[in-house]
Amino acid sequence: MRFVKLMIFVFFIGVSTSSLAQERATPADIIKKVHEAALFLSQAGDPGLETFNDRTGPWVFKDTYVFVFNCEEGVIVAHPIKAKLIGRNLMGLKDVKGNYFFAQLCDAAKRPEGGWVEYWWPKVNGKGSSRKISLLLQVRNSPYQVGAGIYDNSRSITDLEKLLY
């Protein structure tokens, strides 16, 4: 009987662990969601911005989220996790490694298929900063750019860029 209980316990631990592993966003998830967000915002316009601030909305998924910024003004215009960033000029913001990464985000978004950028950013509810890789894309007929990212130490920007074409 003890063996059966142990096997049931191990089974449920395995199911829970695999469920958690599946909740991590992949580069393919990021590409899909960023393109969906750009299309949505190009159609919805400014009234659609508010949906990107909703922690329970469609732009918060798995272990990540979509954010919106305006490179011309240098500001974040929508962010579902850190509302204090909204309206803040981030052009002079450095990551923990001293990189002015906001300008890199803007440069990547200018490419026709968007682009990936590496920077060091705090995890939600985490301590310290970790390597984050984000995809950025210009929203058509709009001053806005959308982006989303994952924390990943193994993928190179070169390999991620190949996924865009």
TORTIVO-424770 format. One record per residue (C-alpha): residue in three letters; y, x, z. Coordinates in pm, whole numbers, plus 50000, padded with zeros to 5 digits. Each point is the difference from the previous one (the first is absolute). Layout:
BEGIN
["ALA", [Y, X, Z]];
...
REM end
This chain:
BEGIN
["MET", [50000, 50000, 50000]];
["ARG", [50235, 50286, 50083]];
["PHE", [49934, 50150, 49657]];
["VAL", [50094, 49672, 49827]];
["LYS", [50326, 49977, 50197]];
["LEU", [50077, 50360, 49914]];
["MET", [49937, 49937, 49630]];
["ILE", [50224, 49692, 50005]];
["PHE", [50273, 50203, 50171]];
["VAL", [49969, 50282, 49746]];
["PHE", [50008, 49746, 49715]];
["PHE", [50323, 49842, 50123]];
["ILE", [50163, 50338, 50063]];
["GLY", [49908, 50097, 49642]];
["VAL", [50141, 49675, 49862]];
["SER", [50322, 50044, 50199]];
["THR", [50039, 50360, 49890]];
["SER", [49941, 49918, 49633]];
["SER", [50247, 49711, 50023]];
["LEU", [50263, 50234, 50136]];
["ALA", [49931, 50254, 49728]];
["GLN", [50046, 49734, 49734]];
["GLU", [50341, 49911, 50142]];
["ARG", [50152, 50330, 49887]];
["ALA", [50204, 49972, 49683]];
["THR", [49900, 50218, 49705]];
["PRO", [50220, 50145, 49726]];
["ALA", [49871, 49722, 49771]];
["ASP", [50114, 49740, 50256]];
["ILE", [50342, 50163, 50016]];
["ILE", [50039, 50006, 49621]];
["LYS", [49903, 49632, 49971]];
["LYS", [50222, 49881, 50285]];
["VAL", [50305, 50203, 49896]];
["HIS", [49979, 49863, 49645]];
["GLU", [49961, 49645, 50137]];
["ALA", [50301, 50053, 50228]];
["ALA", [50216, 50132, 49714]];
["LEU", [49908, 49703, 49781]];
["PHE", [50064, 49752, 50281]];
["LEU", [50339, 50148, 50086]];
["SER", [50106, 50021, 49634]];
["GLN", [49937, 49626, 49973]];
["ALA", [50120, 49889, 50345]];
["GLY", [50309, 50220, 50018]];
["ASP", [50196, 50040, 50323]];
["PRO", [49859, 49682, 50160]];
["GLY", [49655, 50164, 49984]];
["LEU", [50104, 50293, 50218]];
["GLU", [49944, 49809, 50323]];
["THR", [49626, 49970, 49931]];
["PHE", [49971, 50379, 50027]];
["ASN", [50129, 49990, 50359]];
["ASP", [49722, 49767, 50119]];
["ARG", [49734, 50185, 50203]];
["THR", [49752, 49721, 49923]];
["GLY", [50097, 49958, 49636]];
["PRO", [49823, 50103, 49681]];
["TRP", [50158, 50345, 49988]];
["VAL", [49831, 50119, 50320]];
["PHE", [49638, 50070, 49912]];
["LYS", [49707, 50195, 50139]];
["ASP", [50158, 50290, 50191]];
["THR", [50325, 50022, 49802]];
["TYR", [50298, 49809, 49862]];
["VAL", [50249, 49985, 49712]];
["PHE", [50360, 50103, 50063]];
["VAL", [50306, 49953, 49778]];
["PHE", [50296, 50232, 49956]];
["ASN", [50309, 50043, 49786]];
["CYS", [50044, 50356, 49875]];
["GLU", [50352, 49939, 49868]];
["GLU", [50117, 49919, 50353]];
["GLY", [49743, 50221, 50174]];
["VAL", [49880, 49725, 50233]];
["ILE", [49683, 49820, 50100]];
["VAL", [50053, 49630, 49922]];
["ALA", [49670, 49860, 50131]];
["HIS", [49738, 50135, 50240]];
["PRO", [49741, 49789, 50184]];
["ILE", [49923, 50250, 50276]];
["LYS", [50322, 50183, 50086]];
["ALA", [50284, 49750, 49971]];
["LYS", [50242, 50258, 50145]];
["LEU", [49977, 50189, 49667]];
["ILE", [50141, 49706, 49800]];
["GLY", [50351, 50075, 49876]];
["ARG", [49986, 50358, 50122]];
["ASN", [50099, 50277, 49761]];
["LEU", [49700, 50230, 49972]];
["MET", [50118, 50252, 49740]];
["GLY", [50043, 50268, 50268]];
["LEU", [49679, 49915, 50184]];
["LYS", [49752, 50286, 50039]];
["ASP", [49633, 49980, 50088]];
["VAL", [49861, 50221, 50277]];
["LYS", [49945, 50281, 49747]];
["GLY", [50369, 50000, 49904]];
["ASN", [49960, 49827, 49662]];
["TYR", [50270, 49762, 49876]];
["PHE", [49735, 49757, 49884]];
["PHE", [50212, 49693, 49923]];
["ALA", [50137, 50171, 49688]];
["GLN", [49642, 50082, 49898]];
["LEU", [49907, 49632, 50039]];
["CYS", [50286, 49903, 49772]];
["ASP", [49908, 50262, 49738]];
["ALA", [49638, 49880, 49997]];
["ALA", [50105, 49637, 49957]];
["LYS", [50197, 50089, 49684]];
["ARG", [49686, 50093, 49807]];
["PRO", [49867, 49724, 49771]];
["GLU", [49674, 49961, 50195]];
["GLY", [50155, 50095, 50333]];
["GLY", [49894, 50305, 50194]];
["TRP", [49832, 50126, 50314]];
["VAL", [50185, 50191, 50271]];
["GLU", [49874, 50189, 50303]];
["TYR", [50195, 50003, 50326]];
["TRP", [49937, 50005, 50373]];
["TRP", [50055, 49668, 50174]];
["PRO", [49899, 49845, 50334]];
["LYS", [49702, 49767, 49992]];
["VAL", [50053, 49646, 50123]];
["ASN", [49926, 50010, 50375]];
["GLY", [49921, 50370, 49968]];
["LYS", [50146, 50313, 50148]];
["GLY", [50136, 50280, 49789]];
["SER", [50016, 50010, 49624]];
["SER", [49720, 50018, 49746]];
["ARG", [49980, 50064, 49628]];
["LYS", [50082, 49680, 49815]];
["ILE", [49965, 49956, 49627]];
["SER", [50196, 49714, 49848]];
["LEU", [50028, 49848, 49656]];
["LEU", [50350, 49899, 49892]];
["LEU", [50095, 49776, 49711]];
["GLN", [50328, 49871, 49858]];
["VAL", [50038, 49621, 49998]];
["ARG", [50098, 49886, 49649]];
["ASN", [50346, 49855, 49953]];
["SER", [50083, 50082, 50359]];
["PRO", [50166, 50269, 50212]];
["TYR", [49687, 50010, 50217]];
["GLN", [49695, 50220, 50028]];
["VAL", [49676, 49909, 50180]];
["GLY", [49751, 50227, 50166]];
["ALA", [49691, 50009, 50218]];
["GLY", [49791, 50282, 50134]];
["ILE", [49701, 50120, 50191]];
["TYR", [49936, 50282, 50243]];
["ASP", [49771, 50245, 49826]];
["ASN", [49948, 50374, 50032]];
["SER", [49749, 50042, 49719]];
["ARG", [50150, 49866, 49676]];
["SER", [50236, 50211, 49794]];
["ILE", [50307, 49854, 49833]];
["THR", [49868, 50131, 49667]];
["ASP", [49676, 49802, 50037]];
["LEU", [50189, 49687, 50108]];
["GLU", [50235, 50024, 49702]];
["LYS", [49697, 49989, 49768]];
["LEU", [49916, 49655, 50136]];
["LEU", [50327, 49861, 49860]];
["TYR", [49919, 50052, 49632]];
REM end
